[in-house]
Amino acid sequence: MKSVAILYGFTEGRRHGHRMRKALRKAGYRVVRHPDDADILIAHSAGCFFTKDYKKATFVMLINPPYWPGKTLRKRAVERFFVDLKHGIRPTKIWFWAYKNCLNVYYGLSRFKRNWRLVIMALHFTLPKAVAHHKNVLVVRNHDDTWLSPELEAVKESQPAISIHHLSGEHDDCWRHPSRYIALLPKP
């Protein structure tokens, strides 16, 4: 049974990943808390900054890492706000959207130092350097994501160990529809 650890992003934590962990267990994976114990790492957004620290993993999935050369963090954040509103304020999604944003506020305030550190790290993050530490990396980009550039060919050319997969949805789609991402993992 393959073990999986989740690395959460900016203003995120374990409660965001509840559906993901439940779906992983149902699919036959063993979910572990510490990334050092994992065969597979799933990193979302700014959680991608930490994959280089955990070299035991044989497979790494980076979901929407914040990498868009030429676009400022401020511009990406403003665009993200409006895309989040567009996707969240729908009758079928409003409760999930409200819950997710309450969690963001909670983790934003309770882990202020960590989140501030992530902002600083985002200023210097480059995807080619992040994927250089692993031999088997899958980068997942959602079509309506404002944090990850759709132009990833140069990254793929510089790092042949990565694969790139595009999915519909927005930045936090993995928390709402985890099975779509789990289907891309190596089988347990």
C-alpha atoms as one frame of an Amber mdcrd trajectory, in Angstrom:
protein
   0.000   0.000   0.000   1.486   3.329  -1.059   1.621   6.101   1.504   0.559
   9.660   0.649   1.169  12.992   2.400  -0.468  16.300   1.543   1.395  19.610
   1.645  -1.072  22.478   2.083  -0.739  25.955   0.629  -1.282  29.533   1.743
  -3.997  29.810   4.455  -4.710  26.079   4.147  -4.564  23.153   6.512  -5.805
  19.643   7.268  -9.484  20.581   7.231  -9.180  21.607   3.582  -7.929  18.122
   2.765 -10.637  16.148   4.576 -12.338  14.990   1.336  -8.972  14.295  -0.281
  -7.780  12.116   2.603 -11.077  10.226   2.726 -10.982   9.610  -1.048  -7.329
   8.510  -0.869  -8.140   5.908   1.805 -11.138   4.696  -0.198  -8.868   4.306
  -3.255  -6.450   2.114  -1.270  -3.739   4.572  -0.234  -2.375   4.988   3.267
  -2.485   8.641   4.324   0.405   9.776   6.517   0.851  13.077   8.296   4.574
  13.524   7.819   5.959  13.883   4.284   9.174  12.053   5.268   7.069   8.886
   5.568   5.341   9.225   2.195   5.895   7.421  -1.092   3.717  10.032  -2.808
   3.496  13.770  -2.133   0.486  15.820  -3.135   1.310  19.519  -2.862  -1.249
  22.224  -3.483  -0.360  25.813  -4.342   2.302  27.179  -1.970   2.651  23.710
  -0.452   4.742  23.040  -3.571   7.517  25.155  -2.027   8.317  22.326   0.399
   8.572  19.286  -1.874  12.332  19.768  -2.206  12.654  19.028   1.519  11.235
  15.511   1.156  13.302  13.377  -1.176  11.991   9.928  -0.181   8.843  10.308
  -2.273   8.929   8.409  -5.566   6.076  10.442  -7.079   5.184  14.102  -6.584
   1.983  15.781  -7.707   2.092  19.572  -7.788  -1.383  21.075  -8.063  -1.381
  24.689  -9.284   1.996  25.791  -7.943   2.236  29.608  -7.822   4.493  30.106
 -10.822   3.716  32.691 -13.488   6.796  34.553 -14.723   6.000  38.149 -15.608
   2.800  38.350 -13.551   3.021  39.882 -10.067   1.700  38.200  -6.941  -0.701
  41.114  -6.476  -2.182  40.721  -9.957  -2.567  36.969  -9.500  -4.227  37.459
  -6.100  -6.747  39.984  -7.446  -7.579  37.730 -10.395  -7.900  34.784  -7.995
 -10.415  36.708  -5.874 -12.708  37.308  -8.857 -12.381  33.772 -10.240 -13.137
  32.388  -6.768 -16.282  34.525  -6.618 -17.338  33.396 -10.094 -16.956  29.722
  -9.189 -18.152  29.924  -5.588 -21.277  32.020  -5.710 -23.533  29.443  -7.331
 -26.431  27.723  -5.591 -24.768  24.304  -5.806 -21.387  25.523  -4.572 -22.127
  28.335  -2.117 -21.893  26.221   1.056 -18.606  24.618   0.073 -17.249  28.032
  -0.954 -18.316  29.633   2.364 -16.847  26.749   4.388 -13.566  26.851   2.460
 -13.230  30.604   2.937 -13.971  30.359   6.669 -11.182  27.788   6.878  -8.890
  30.144   4.936  -9.547  32.898   7.477  -8.947  30.487  10.369  -5.654  29.161
   8.952  -4.662  32.645   7.837  -4.903  34.007  11.366  -3.793  30.944  13.328
  -0.707  30.399  11.154   0.172  33.963  10.373   3.969  33.469  10.522   3.842
  30.461   8.202   1.659  32.346   5.723   3.893  35.399   5.775   6.854  33.110
   5.100   4.972  31.620   2.122   4.437  35.098   0.660   8.188  35.759   0.871
   8.952  32.349  -0.634   6.503  33.004  -3.499   8.592  35.974  -4.585  11.548
  33.648  -5.271   9.844  30.391  -6.257  10.660  28.889  -9.634   8.997  25.733
 -10.855  12.070  24.343 -12.653  14.067  24.422  -9.402  11.213  22.892  -7.429
  10.858  19.887  -9.731  14.612  19.317 -10.079  14.727  17.423  -6.773  12.476
  14.554  -7.884  12.530  12.082 -10.738   8.779  11.596 -11.234   6.694  14.800
 -11.044   3.219  15.539 -12.322   2.185  19.194 -12.529  -1.580  19.670 -12.622
  -2.972  22.970 -13.859  -6.644  23.840 -13.682  -7.972  25.863 -16.600  -9.287
  28.703 -14.417  -6.234  28.918 -12.174  -4.680  32.378 -11.832  -1.519  31.256
 -10.013   0.088  28.867 -12.513   0.963  29.975 -16.022  -0.561  27.916 -18.837
   2.766  28.266 -20.679   4.712  25.349 -19.194   6.588  24.054 -22.231   9.878
  25.700 -21.183   9.636  24.060 -17.759   9.036  20.666 -19.357  11.990  21.119
 -21.704  14.315  22.060 -18.841  13.064  19.247 -16.580  12.261  16.080 -18.558
  11.184  14.254 -15.376   7.900  16.161 -15.256   4.561  15.538 -16.875   1.885
  18.195 -17.225  -1.830  17.543 -16.997  -4.645  20.062 -17.493  -8.007  19.779
 -15.756 -11.105  21.936 -15.735 -11.860  23.908 -12.572 -10.285  26.623 -10.510
  -7.393  26.862  -8.051  -9.009  24.946  -5.165 -10.835  22.354  -7.268  -8.787
  19.545  -5.694 -10.516  20.082  -2.338 -13.988  19.821  -3.898 -13.301  17.021
  -6.442 -10.362  14.985  -5.095 -11.108  11.837  -7.096 -10.135  13.630 -10.335
  -6.624  14.103  -8.936  -6.328  10.733  -7.235  -7.010   9.087 -10.606  -3.713
  10.607 -11.814  -1.620   8.978  -9.055   0.307   5.708  -9.406  -1.955   2.851
  -8.318  -1.657   1.721  -4.674
